[in-house]
Amino acid sequence: MVRPYADGDRESLWELKRGFETGLGEGTGGEEKAATYEAKLDEDYRERWLDWVGRCVDEQERCVQVAPSPEGDGLAGYVFVLPESMAFVWDAAVLNEIYVRSEYRGTGVADDLMDAALAFAREQTLPLDRLVLDVDRENERARRFYDRHGFAHWGELVAREL
């Protein structure tokens, strides 16, 4: 069961966000990448990120949706699609983040979250009718998941340090 994020989910959502961020370095960039992502997760970042989530949810309630854990001990996963007002970032709906706790992977939770993300994105008025995301080419598990859901390579993101 997927539902919109609520204020009472704040701590569980942050726990998932930490898992998402620290997972970005696992197996896709070595210890240096993992350390970089871990280092940013200080209290200031936590508050700023949770405040941003709140502003996005205030704008469009379903932009952040969560899957409660079956045991009732927090959240099994979340999906964050940017609000429609940010669609001009890519001229499309933007899947900002999707994450499922490791113990719930392979149980259908991620599929349910993706279905909720797609339903929300389809309701947006977009310059281009597509949902885009950034995925690390080295993250085979994520790439298989996105392939299964019909995503295809579209352009390439490049970056440089400031």
Buried (B, 14 or more C-beta within 10 A) or exposed (E): EBEBBEEEBBEBBBEBBBBBBBBBBEBBBEEEBBEEBBEEBEEEEBEEBBEEBBEBBEEBBBBBBBBBBEEEEBBBBBBBBBBBEBBEEBEBBBBBBBBBBEEBBEBEBBEBBBBBBBEBBEEBEBEEEBBBBEBBEEBEEBBEBBEEBEBEEEEEEEEEEE
